[in-house]
Amino acid sequence: MKYPITICGPCSVESEEQVYDVAQKLAKHIKIDALRGGIWKPRTRPNSFEGRGKVALKWLKQAGIAIKKPVATEVANSKHVEEALKHDIDILWIGARTSVNPFAVQEIADALKGTNVTVMIKNPINPDLSLWLGAIERVQGANIDNICAIHRGFSTYEKSIYRNKPKWDIPIDLKRNMPEIPIICDPSHICGNRSLIRKISQSAYDLNFDGLMIEVHPDPDKAMSDAQQQITPAEVQELMNNLVIRKLKPSLEAKSLLDEFRDQIDAFDNELIEILYQRMNVVEEIAAYKKENKVTIYQPGRWDSIVNSRVESGKTKGLSEKFIKSVFSAIHNESIEHQGQIMNKENIKK
């Protein structure tokens, strides 16, 4: 398959007319690689729209045939897999609520054995790389050759403008661990709000993701599920026309200049490591003093003073408060670890 790929369609297949309508309009406006549609919708609360069920599989498949494109839907158990395969669904994806559960993933993997269907695996709802890797490995264990990962963001209690925080470091780590697995971004679920979709889509392309999966509805405000995060086919066209797909490999001239910049970064990084090493040496001297004088490791007043002063200093250099707090929190945690090892070390008599 040629990358980047574009997968579009409604959050939920609501009716035969709706999915056919959106498929036709998508085919008219942009070149999509697959038509997506939810058949079974795992809702957080009961008594809300949970999809049309297996009757909608035929509608989705026929809409795909009409525009000569493969179709994709979510499966959450072996029964879903069985029904989807009966209707010749081309691509199955395992959702975030399912990928968090190894038992559920294994059940799906067992049901997939002996098939050649394409499987896409969304990241688990919580930011746990091991769970995501494990879900992929379980599907690989079923001898499925065509596997793709979907980044849809992570649930968090932290305040955020996003429905699910991107936490880009996790899909980047996934790529580092499994470079052969394509990663597609699902900006609809990350954003939860259509106004943010362009920003997240561009970020995904800037990070060399392999494509996008976007929720599209002919009349989003009347959608029966996730109305705020869906866009119209015409809006998809505008989005795709304005996204910049950057080159993975620069020209020889650009590479030469980049190499110079990277050499500078390497030098700065080495300086940072040396400075951190020297800082930890001082931390260990402080720990020895605290041990001798029976002083606690954690000193709240001192830590507050460090954070506030470093944040203010960082702001004068154009560095964000969030970044400075993150960096110095990591340094502080490492310092506590070093002090703890020294203060709790047994005195060994020679």
N, C-alpha and C positions, 0 to 999 in steps of 0.2 A: 504494500500500500504506500502511496506517495504522501509524505508529510509536508506541512501540517494538515490534519484532517478536521473536518467540521461535521459535528453531529447535532442535529436540531430536531425539535418537536415538542409537543405539549407535555407538561408535567404529568397530566393524566389523560388517557384516552376517554373522553366523556361520551362520545357518540360516534357512529359511523360517519355522519356528515361532518362533524368537527375535525376528525383526524384526516379525512380526505381533503377538506378545505385547506387546512394548514399545510398539508403535503404539496398540494397544487401551487399554493402561493409561494412556498419555499422554493420549489423547482423553478418558478418564474423569476424570483428575485435573486437567488444565489445558487452556487454550485455546492450542494451538500454531499457528503460522502455516505451518510446514513440518516434514517428517520428514527427518532426515539419516541417512546410513549410509555407512560406508566400504566400497568394493568392492575396490579395489586399495590395499594398505597399503604405503607405502614404508618399509621397516624399516631401521634403522641397520646391523644385522648380519644376514647370511644365516641360513637354517635356522630362522627364527622365522616366526610366522604372518603371511602376507602377503596375507590376504584370500581370499575364495572366487572372485574373478574375475567374469567377465561373467554366469555363471549366476545370481549373486545380484542382478543388475539387475532381473530379473523379480520376485524376492521383494520387493525394496524398492518397486518400482512398485505391486505389488498391495497391499502394506500401506498405501501412501499412498491408493490408491483406496478401500480399506476404511474409512478414516477421513475421506475426502474432503479430503485435504490434498496439496499439491505435495511432491515429494521432491527431495532434494539429495544429490549425491555428488562426490567428488574425482576430478579427471582430471589426469594427468601427461604425456600425450602425445596425438598426433592419433588414435591407435588407440582410446584411451580415449574421446575425444570421439565418434568414430564409433559405438562400441558404445552409449554412453549415449544418443545421439540416436536410435538404432534402437529403444531401449526407452522412448522418450518421457520421459526424465528431465527434470524441469522446471528444475532449478537445478544448475549445475556450479560447483565451486570449484577454484581453483588453489592448491595447497598451498605451504607455506613453503619446502620443499626445491626446488620448481619455480620459484617466483617469483624466486628468487635467480639464476636462469639466463635471461638474455634470449633465448638461442637456443630454449630449451624453451618459453618464453612465446610467442615468435613462431610457433612450430610450432602451438601450440594456437590462437592467434589466427587463423592462416590456415585451420585446420580449422573455425572457427566462422563464417566468412564466409557470409552468406546465411541465417543462422538468427536466430531471435528469442528464444533461450534466455537466461535470467538467469545472469549470471556473477559469482561472488564471488571476490575475490583476497586471499589471506592475505599478511600482511607477510613479507618474506624473513627467513630465520633470523637473519641478522646485522643490526644496527641501522643500516640504510642507507636513508634516506628516498628518495633518488634512484632506487634499484632498485624500490622500491614504486611510486613515481609512474610510472616507466618501464613497469612491468608493466601498470598500469592504462591508460596511453596506448596500448600495443600492442593491448590488447583494444578500446579505443575505435576504433582504426584499422581494426578489422574491422567497424565499423558496428554494434556491439552497444550497444543503448540502455539496457538494464537492467543496471547494474554496481553492485556493492557491495564495500566493503573490509572485511576481517576482521582485527582486531587479536588476535594470538595470542601476543604476547610475543616476546622476542629471546634467543637463546643468548648466554651470556657466561661468561667464566672467573671472574668475580667471585663470591664466596660469596653465596648468596641462599637464602631459604626457598622461592623459586619455582622451578619447572622452567624457566620462561623469564621473565626479568625484564620487567615491564610497560613500563617506559620510556615513560610516558604522554606525554611531550613529543613523541614521534615521531608517534603518531596525531593529536595536536592540530595539529602542523605539517602533516600530510596534509590535515586539515580546512581549515586556513587556505589551502592551495594549491588544493584542490579542494572547495570548499564544497558543490558539487552532489552529491558522492558520499557516500551513507550509509555509516556505519561501525558494524559490529557487533563486539562483544567476544566472544572465545572464552575464557572463564575456565578451562575444563577444561585447555587446553594451557598457559595461563599458570601455573596452580597446580601441576599434576601431582599434586595431593593434594586429595581432596574436601573436607577440612576448611577449606580456604581459599577455596572457590568463592563463598561468600556475600559475603565481604569484597571480592573483586575485582569481583563482579557489581554490588554497590552503588557501588563506585568508578566503574565504567563509567557507571552511570545518573547519578551526581553530576556527571560530565563531559559529560553530554548525548549519550551514545552512542545509536545508533538501535535497539539491540536486543542480544540475547544468543544465542549458539549453544552449547548445553550437551550434553555426552555423557551419555547415559542408557542404562542396561542393566537388565534385569529382575533380574539377580543379579550385581552388579558384581564381587564377589570371584572369580567364576568366569569373568569375561570373558577372551577369548583375546588381547586387546591392551589396554594402558593401563588395567588394572583399577583402580588406585589413584585415578584421576581421574574415574571414572564414578560416577553416583549413580542411585538408583532413581526411578521415576516419582512415588512418594509423596514422596520427598525434593525433587523438583523443585517439587511443589505447595507444600510448606512453604517452600522458598526464595522462590518467586514471591509468596507471601502476605506475606512479611516484608520484601521489597524496597520501598524508598520511591522513587517516581518523582516527581521534583521539577519544579516549573514552570520553563519556560524564561524566561518574562516575568513579573516580579513585579507586584503590584498598584500602583496609582498612589502610594499612601501608602508602600509598601515601596520603590518606585523612588526616591522623593524622599529617603528616608533613605540608600539605597544610593549615590545620587549624592553625598551629603555625604561619605560614607566614601571614595568613589572620588576625590573632589577632594583629600582628605587624602593618599591614596596617591600621586596625581600630584605633589603638593607634595614629599612625601618622596623620590620618585624623582628629581625635579629636583635636590634637595639631594644625593642620592647621586652623580648625574652630575657635579655641580660639585666634590664632594669627591674623586671619582676623578680628575677633571681636574687638580686641585691636587696630588694624590698623584703623578701621572705627571710633573708639572713637577719635583718633587723627585727622582724617579727619573732624569730626564734630567740633572739636576745631578750626581747620583751617578755616572752613566755617564761624564760628562765628566771627573770626578775619576779614575775607574778607568782611563780611556783614557790620561790624562796620566801616571799612576803605574804603568801596565802591570799592573793588577789584573784577575783573571778576573771575568766577569759573575756566574757562579753561585757563591754562598758557602753551602755546605751547613749550616754551623753557624748562620748567620743565618736561613736558611729554616726549619730545625727549630725555632728559637726562636720565630719568627713563628707557625708552625702551632700549637705547644703553647700559647703564651700566648693566641692568639685563640680556640682551642677552649675553654680554661678560662673565658675571659671570656664567650664565647657561652653556655656552660652556665649561667652565673649569670642569663642573660636568657631561659632556656628554649629556646635554639636547639640543635639536634642537632649532634653532632660531624661527622656526614656532611655536613650543610649547610654548616657553617663551612669545612670542608676544601675542599669544592667551590667555594665562593665565593672563598676566598683562593688556591686553585690557579689559578683563572681570572685573578685579579688578578696573580699571580706570573708566569704565562705572558705576559700583556700587558706586564708590566714588563720581562721578558727581551727581548721583541720590541723595545721602545723602546730599551733599552740597546744591543742588537745593532746597530740602525740607526745610533746615534750613534758607537759604538766602531769600526765598520767603514766609516764614511763617509770617502771620500777627502778629503784636504786640498787644496782648490782654491786655487791661487795667483791672486791678482787682478793 
